[in-house]
Amino acid sequence: MQAAQKAESQDAGGGQVVETPASAVEGRGQKVRAMLRVQLGEEVYSSWFKSLEFESFDGRIVKVSVPVKFVRNWIQEHYSEHLLHCSRIEFATVERVEVIWRQPGAIAQRPGETRSVETTNTAAATAPPPAQHTELPQRPTALRAPVLPVQRTSAGGLEGSPLDPRYTFDSFVVGASNRMAHAGATQVAETVLSGAPGYNPLYIHSQVGLGKSHLLHAIAWEVKKRAPNAQVLYLTAERFRYQFVEALRSSDPLAFKERFRNINMLLIDDLEFLQGERTEQEFDHIINALLDGGKQVVVASARAPNQIERLNERMRSRLQRGLVTELQSLDHELRLKVLDKRLAEKRAADPSFSLSRDVIDLLAQRLTENGRELEGAVTRLYATWQYMRTPITLDIAETVIRDLVQNLEPRRIKIEDILRIISRHYGVSKGDLLSQRRHRSVVWPRQIGMYLAKHLTARSLPEIGRRFGGRDHTTVLHAIRKIEGEISKNPNLGDELEELKRLLNH
């Protein structure tokens, strides 16, 4: 080590910088990681430093790498001083520590190994590290679900838009906000070839990401499963327009219309994007001909028929003749069910992946826009876990989903913050809040605190009870219901709660 430090110090007088051998860098890096573990604690170390690898040292700069970008950013923002302090003990002349993103597939440097810039040998690239170096986590190869090919429907010589094999009735999560649309879709899929269609046409509308395209795909898959020879055509409005324009260019618009004559079902997605006067007229003629012939029509759109200005009155009336149903926003219960379903799908690919209930609750509370956000969040956390191979904590989850969340609080509110604000606001000591005292001057602030903890943190009811003096979850539930009941009776209480939330967010 003295020789290495001498080489490092040669630059102090303006001499040439000598690169410390990679094996020596990694050896000292293990000691730095051990110091970080002691200083920061096991939880912080496992979350942020377990995958840290020491890459190089040129006498001034220590380069370390991590496999995930947000881990790099988090270390830079929160632990750069700790990392520099511990590094200075082993790297005497270090001026700064540079944290870089380690590209997926890069080989971790180990003592005694030779580092190469590029590796073409797949076996070598995926080989596990030597057994004696257990400090760095090994990443077992994840089990992967089979990748199902995207397929297209076709009928009458027309090729449909792609169908996603994941979008089936089995993968659709049903709740109060979408039960009617789901029931209508399953009824259509089961009766389309019976001669007595359940709802014709079926018109499904909703905001983006709530499942209308999922239901159209599910209908198509179900019908094809029940009757492989059925003439089913799924088209986005954009693809319908494209094919019609191509027919016009080839002077074959009549033949284009004839191709729809013998199909059993037409599914049109994103109706609001249907544009062009001649295209709209042709669409009107085809839909009317299909409905008059008893053929099933299913339409999905972001808006209800009476809100699409380009539809003429005749078409608007015909689309409203069947079942018009809206997919509402996902409530909290349905968001939890969606998350559990998507987590189960990931676990089917890799059973060792899991998310704690606190993390699931956090996602359900923060991601309220649509189901795609929820699915995207689970996918991101799964990818993060594949790189880090460490449990996904609340801090990690918050960082991963930050750009998905609208109006995300600048920091995560903790129960300790709530206790402090409640104590200050109501003039009650923290000790009284956690005590068994039953005087109203203590009980009321305590109940307010429990209510805020339920709505502003990801903690479960039992955990809230434990943090409020070891109470059980039924006491917490009673407090929440008590405050919710008082809000409806006392408008001033709502203002008071908003003020407390404002104080907690600053």
C-alpha positions in Angstrom: 0.0 0.0 0.0 2.9 2.4 0.7 4.2 1.9 -2.8 0.7 2.6 -4.2 0.4 5.7 -2.2 3.8 6.9 -3.3 2.7 6.4 -6.9 -0.5 8.4 -6.2 1.5 11.3 -4.7 3.9 11.7 -7.6 1.4 14.1 -9.2 1.5 16.5 -6.2 4.7 18.1 -7.5 3.5 18.3 -11.1 4.7 14.9 -12.1 2.9 12.3 -14.2 -0.2 10.7 -12.7 0.2 7.0 -12.2 -2.9 4.8 -12.5 -3.3 2.5 -9.5 -3.7 -1.2 -10.6 -7.3 -2.2 -10.9 -6.8 -5.1 -8.4 -5.5 -2.7 -5.8 -8.3 -0.3 -6.4 -10.9 -3.1 -5.8 -9.1 -4.4 -2.8 -9.1 -1.0 -1.1 -12.7 -0.4 -2.3 -13.8 -3.4 -0.3 -12.5 -1.6 2.8 -14.3 1.6 1.9 -17.5 -0.3 1.5 -17.0 -1.9 4.9 -16.6 1.6 6.4 -19.7 2.8 4.7 -21.7 -0.1 6.1 -20.6 0.8 9.6 -21.2 4.5 9.2 -24.5 4.4 7.4 -26.1 1.3 8.8 -27.1 -2.0 7.1 -30.4 -0.7 5.6 -28.9 2.3 3.8 -25.8 0.3 2.7 -27.9 -2.5 1.2 -30.2 -0.1 -0.6 -27.6 2.2 -2.2 -24.0 0.8 -1.9 -24.3 -3.0 -2.2 -23.8 -2.8 -6.0 -21.1 -0.2 -5.8 -17.9 -1.2 -7.6 -14.5 0.6 -7.5 -13.3 1.1 -11.1 -10.1 3.1 -11.0 -7.9 5.7 -9.2 -5.5 8.0 -11.0 -4.1 9.8 -7.9 -6.8 12.4 -7.8 -10.1 10.9 -8.8 -11.6 7.6 -7.6 -14.2 6.3 -10.1 -16.9 4.1 -8.8 -19.9 2.6 -10.7 -23.4 1.5 -10.0 -25.8 -0.4 -12.4 -28.8 2.0 -12.2 -28.8 5.7 -13.1 -31.1 6.8 -10.3 -28.9 5.0 -7.7 -26.0 7.0 -9.1 -28.0 10.2 -8.7 -29.2 9.4 -5.2 -25.6 8.7 -4.0 -24.4 11.9 -5.5 -27.2 13.9 -3.9 -27.3 12.3 -0.4 -24.1 10.4 0.3 -21.2 12.1 -1.7 -19.6 13.4 1.5 -19.7 10.0 3.2 -18.3 8.4 0.2 -15.4 10.9 -0.1 -14.6 10.8 3.6 -14.3 7.0 3.6 -12.4 6.9 0.4 -9.8 9.4 1.7 -8.9 6.8 4.4 -7.8 4.3 1.8 -6.9 6.6 -1.1 -4.7 9.2 0.5 -4.5 11.8 -2.3 -8.1 11.6 -3.5 -9.7 14.9 -4.3 -13.1 13.7 -5.4 -15.1 10.6 -6.1 -16.9 10.3 -9.4 -19.9 8.0 -9.5 -20.7 6.6 -13.0 -23.4 4.5 -14.5 -22.2 0.9 -15.2 -23.6 -0.2 -18.5 -25.7 -3.4 -18.3 -23.5 -6.4 -19.1 -20.3 -4.8 -17.9 -17.9 -7.2 -16.1 -17.2 -6.3 -12.5 -13.5 -5.9 -11.8 -12.1 -8.3 -9.2 -8.7 -8.6 -7.7 -6.4 -10.6 -10.0 -8.5 -10.2 -13.1 -7.6 -8.3 -16.2 -10.1 -5.6 -17.3 -11.0 -5.5 -21.0 -12.9 -2.7 -22.7 -15.1 -5.0 -24.8 -16.1 -8.6 -24.3 -17.5 -10.8 -27.0 -17.5 -14.1 -25.1 -21.0 -14.4 -23.7 -20.0 -17.1 -21.2 -17.2 -15.0 -19.8 -19.5 -11.9 -19.6 -22.1 -13.8 -17.6 -19.7 -15.9 -15.4 -20.2 -15.4 -11.6 -17.5 -13.7 -9.6 -15.0 -15.8 -7.7 -16.5 -17.4 -4.6 -14.1 -15.8 -2.2 -15.3 -12.2 -3.0 -18.9 -12.3 -1.6 -19.0 -8.6 -0.9 -20.5 -7.8 -4.3 -23.9 -9.3 -5.0 -24.3 -12.0 -7.6 -27.2 -11.6 -9.9 -28.8 -14.9 -10.8 -30.3 -15.1 -14.2 -34.0 -14.2 -14.0 -36.6 -16.6 -15.2 -38.3 -15.1 -18.2 -41.8 -15.5 -19.3 -42.2 -16.6 -23.0 -42.5 -13.6 -25.3 -45.8 -14.0 -27.1 -45.8 -12.7 -30.7 -48.0 -9.8 -31.6 -50.6 -10.9 -34.1 -53.0 -9.2 -36.5 -56.6 -10.0 -37.4 -57.5 -10.3 -41.0 -60.8 -10.5 -42.9 -61.9 -10.0 -46.5 -58.4 -9.4 -47.6 -57.9 -6.6 -45.1 -55.1 -6.8 -42.5 -56.0 -5.5 -39.1 -54.0 -3.5 -36.5 -51.7 -5.5 -34.1 -53.3 -7.4 -31.2 -51.4 -7.5 -27.9 -51.4 -11.1 -26.6 -51.3 -9.7 -23.0 -54.6 -8.0 -23.4 -57.1 -10.8 -22.5 -60.1 -11.1 -20.2 -57.9 -13.0 -17.8 -55.4 -10.1 -17.4 -58.2 -7.5 -17.2 -58.7 -6.4 -13.5 -62.4 -5.8 -12.7 -63.6 -3.3 -10.2 -66.5 -0.9 -9.6 -65.4 1.6 -12.1 -65.2 -0.8 -15.1 -67.6 -3.7 -14.2 -70.3 -2.6 -16.7 -67.9 -2.3 -19.6 -66.3 -5.6 -18.8 -69.7 -7.3 -18.6 -70.7 -5.8 -21.9 -67.5 -6.9 -23.6 -67.7 -10.5 -22.3 -71.3 -10.7 -23.4 -70.4 -9.6 -26.9 -67.5 -12.0 -27.1 -69.8 -14.9 -26.0 -72.7 -14.2 -28.3 -71.3 -12.6 -31.4 -71.7 -15.9 -33.4 -74.9 -17.0 -31.8 -77.2 -15.1 -34.2 -78.4 -12.9 -31.2 -75.6 -10.5 -30.3 -75.8 -9.2 -26.8 -75.1 -5.5 -27.4 -74.8 -4.1 -30.9 -73.1 -1.8 -31.3 -71.0 -1.8 -28.1 -69.4 1.6 -27.5 -66.7 2.0 -24.8 -65.3 5.3 -23.9 -62.8 6.6 -21.3 -59.8 8.7 -20.7 -56.4 7.3 -21.7 -55.0 4.3 -20.0 -58.2 3.0 -18.3 -58.6 -0.2 -20.4 -60.8 0.4 -23.4 -58.2 -0.9 -25.9 -57.5 -3.8 -23.5 -61.2 -4.8 -23.8 -61.3 -4.6 -27.6 -58.2 -6.8 -27.8 -59.7 -9.2 -25.2 -62.9 -9.5 -27.3 -61.0 -10.3 -30.4 -58.8 -12.9 -28.7 -61.9 -14.6 -27.1 -63.8 -14.8 -30.3 -60.9 -16.2 -32.2 -60.4 -18.8 -29.4 -64.0 -19.9 -29.5 -64.2 -19.9 -33.3 -60.8 -19.8 -35.0 -62.4 -19.4 -38.4 -64.5 -16.4 -37.4 -64.0 -13.3 -39.6 -62.9 -10.7 -37.0 -61.2 -7.4 -37.9 -59.6 -5.1 -35.4 -58.6 -1.7 -36.8 -57.5 1.6 -35.3 -59.2 4.6 -36.8 -55.9 5.6 -38.2 -55.4 2.3 -40.0 -58.9 2.4 -41.4 -58.2 5.8 -42.8 -54.9 4.6 -44.3 -56.4 1.6 -46.0 -59.3 3.6 -47.4 -56.8 6.2 -48.8 -54.8 3.5 -50.4 -58.1 2.2 -52.0 -58.8 5.7 -53.4 -55.3 5.9 -54.8 -55.8 2.6 -56.6 -59.3 3.7 -57.8 -60.8 0.8 -55.9 -63.2 2.3 -53.2 -66.1 0.0 -54.0 -63.9 -3.1 -53.6 -62.7 -1.7 -50.2 -66.3 -1.5 -49.1 -67.1 -5.0 -50.3 -64.3 -6.5 -48.2 -66.3 -5.7 -45.1 -69.4 -7.5 -46.3 -68.7 -11.0 -45.0 -66.9 -10.2 -41.7 -68.5 -11.3 -38.4 -67.2 -8.5 -36.2 -65.5 -5.2 -36.7 -63.7 -3.5 -33.8 -62.7 0.1 -34.3 -60.3 1.8 -31.8 -59.6 5.5 -31.2 -62.6 6.7 -33.1 -61.8 10.3 -32.3 -58.8 10.1 -34.7 -61.0 9.4 -37.7 -60.4 12.3 -40.0 -61.2 13.3 -43.6 -64.6 14.0 -45.0 -64.5 11.1 -47.5 -63.1 8.7 -44.9 -65.9 9.6 -42.5 -68.5 9.1 -45.1 -67.1 5.7 -46.0 -67.0 4.8 -42.3 -70.6 5.7 -42.0 -71.6 3.5 -44.9 -69.7 0.5 -43.7 -71.0 0.7 -40.1 -74.5 1.1 -41.3 -74.2 -1.9 -43.7 -72.7 -4.1 -40.9 -75.4 -3.2 -38.4 -78.2 -3.6 -40.9 -76.8 -7.1 -41.7 -76.7 -8.1 -38.1 -72.9 -8.0 -37.8 -71.3 -7.1 -34.6 -69.6 -3.6 -34.2 -67.5 -2.6 -31.3 -66.1 1.0 -31.0 -63.8 2.5 -28.5 -63.1 6.2 -28.1 -61.8 8.8 -25.7 -65.2 10.6 -25.9 -68.9 9.6 -25.9 -70.7 9.6 -29.3 -72.5 12.9 -28.5 -69.1 14.6 -27.9 -67.5 13.7 -31.2 -68.4 16.7 -33.5 -67.4 15.0 -36.8 -70.1 12.3 -36.4 -73.3 13.1 -38.3 -76.6 12.8 -36.5 -77.4 9.5 -38.2 -74.2 7.8 -37.2 -74.3 9.3 -33.7 -77.8 7.9 -33.2 -76.8 4.4 -34.5 -73.8 4.2 -32.2 -76.0 5.2 -29.2 -78.6 2.5 -30.0 -76.6 -0.3 -28.4 -74.7 -0.2 -25.1 -72.7 3.0 -24.4 -70.5 2.5 -21.4 -67.7 4.5 -19.8 -64.7 3.3 -17.9 -64.3 5.5 -14.9 -61.1 6.4 -13.1 -59.6 3.6 -11.0 -60.5 3.9 -7.3 -58.0 3.0 -4.6 -59.2 -0.5 -4.2 -59.0 -1.2 -7.9 -55.5 0.3 -8.1 -54.4 -2.1 -5.4 -55.9 -5.0 -7.4 -54.2 -3.9 -10.6 -50.8 -3.7 -8.8 -51.3 -7.1 -7.2 -52.1 -8.5 -10.6 -49.1 -7.0 -12.4 -46.8 -8.1 -9.5 -48.2 -11.6 -9.9 -47.3 -11.5 -13.6 -43.7 -10.5 -12.8 -43.5 -13.2 -10.2 -44.6 -15.8 -12.7 -41.4 -14.8 -14.7 -39.2 -14.6 -11.6 -40.7 -16.0 -8.3 -37.9 -14.4 -6.2 -39.2 -10.8 -7.1 -41.5 -9.2 -4.5 -42.8 -5.9 -3.3 -43.7 -5.1 0.2 -47.2 -4.1 1.1 -45.9 -0.6 2.1 -44.5 -0.2 -1.4 -47.7 -1.4 -3.0 -49.7 1.1 -0.9 -47.3 3.9 -1.9 -47.9 3.2 -5.6 -51.6 3.0 -5.2 -51.7 6.3 -3.3 -49.4 8.2 -5.6 -50.3 6.9 -9.1 -53.9 7.8 -9.6 -54.1 8.6 -13.2 -54.5 5.3 -15.0 -53.6 1.6 -15.2 -50.7 2.2 -17.5 -48.9 4.2 -14.9 -49.3 1.4 -12.4 -48.1 -1.2 -14.8 -45.1 1.0 -15.8 -44.2 1.5 -12.1 -44.1 -2.2 -11.5 -42.0 -2.8 -14.6 -39.6 -0.1 -13.5 -39.3 -1.5 -10.0 -38.8 -5.0 -11.5 -36.0 -3.7 -13.7 -34.4 -1.9 -10.8 -34.6 -5.1 -8.7 -32.9 -7.1 -11.5 -30.0 -4.8 -11.4 -29.7 -4.3 -7.7 -30.9 -7.6 -6.3 -31.8 -5.9 -3.0 -35.3 -5.4 -1.5 -37.2 -2.4 -3.0 -37.6 0.0 -0.1 -39.9 3.0 0.1 -37.1 5.4 -0.7 -36.1 3.4 -3.8 -39.8 3.2 -5.0 -40.3 6.9 -4.5 -37.2 7.7 -6.6 -38.1 5.3 -9.4 -41.7 6.7 -9.8 -40.9 10.3 -9.2 -41.4 11.4 -12.9 -44.7 9.4 -13.1 -46.3 11.2 -10.2 -48.3 14.4 -10.6 -47.8 17.0 -7.8 -45.4 14.7 -5.9 -44.6 16.2 -2.5 -41.0 17.4 -2.3 -40.3 14.9 0.4 -41.9 11.8 1.9 -43.9 12.7 5.0 -43.0 10.6 8.0 -45.1 9.8 11.1 -42.4 11.5 13.1 -43.2 14.7 11.1 -46.9 14.4 11.8 -46.3 13.9 15.6 -44.1 17.0 15.6 -46.6 19.2 13.7 -49.6 17.9 15.7 -47.7 18.5 19.0 -46.8 22.1 18.0 -50.3 23.0 16.5 -52.4 21.7 19.4 -49.9 22.4 22.3 -49.7 18.8 23.3 -46.5 17.1 24.1 -45.3 14.1 22.0 -45.3 12.1 25.2 -49.0 12.8 25.7 -49.8 11.8 22.2 -48.1 8.4 22.6 -49.5 7.9 26.2 -52.6 6.2 27.3 -54.3 9.5 28.4 -58.0 9.7 27.4 -58.7 13.4 27.9 -60.2 15.0 24.9 -57.4 17.6 24.7 -55.1 14.6 23.9 -57.5 12.2 22.2 -58.6 14.7 19.5 -55.1 15.7 18.3 -54.1 12.0 18.4 -57.0 11.1 16.2 -56.1 13.9 13.8 -52.6 12.6 13.7 -53.7 9.0 12.9 -56.0 10.3 10.1 -53.1 12.3 8.6 -50.8 9.3 8.9 -53.3 7.2 6.9 -53.7 9.7 4.1 -50.2 11.1 3.9 -47.9 8.1 4.4 -47.7 4.6 3.0 -47.8 3.0 6.5 -50.4 0.3 7.2 -52.9 0.7 10.0 -51.0 -1.7 12.4 -47.8 0.2 11.8 -49.6 3.6 12.4 -50.9 2.1 15.7 -47.5 1.0 16.8 -46.0 4.5 16.1 -48.8 6.1 18.0 -48.0 4.5 21.4 -48.5 0.8 20.6 -52.2 0.9 19.7 -53.9 -1.7 17.7 -55.3 -1.2 14.1 -58.9 -1.1 15.3 -58.1 2.0 17.3 -56.5 3.6 14.3 -59.5 2.7 12.1 -61.9 4.2 14.7 -59.9 7.4 14.7 -59.9 7.7 10.9 -63.7 7.1 10.7 -64.2 9.6 13.5 -62.4 12.4 11.7 -64.0 11.5 8.3 -67.4 11.8 10.0 -66.6 15.2 11.6 -65.3 16.6 8.3 -68.8 16.3 6.8 -70.3 18.1 9.8 -67.7 20.8 10.4 -66.4 22.8 7.4 -63.8 24.4 9.6 -62.2 21.1 10.2 -61.4 20.7 6.5 -59.6 24.0 6.5 -57.7 23.0 9.6 -56.6 19.7 8.0 -55.5 21.5 4.9 -53.4 23.9 7.0 -51.8 20.9 8.8 -51.0 19.3 5.4 -49.4 22.6 4.2 -47.2 22.7 7.3 -46.2 19.1 6.7 -45.2 19.8 3.2 -42.9 22.7 4.1 
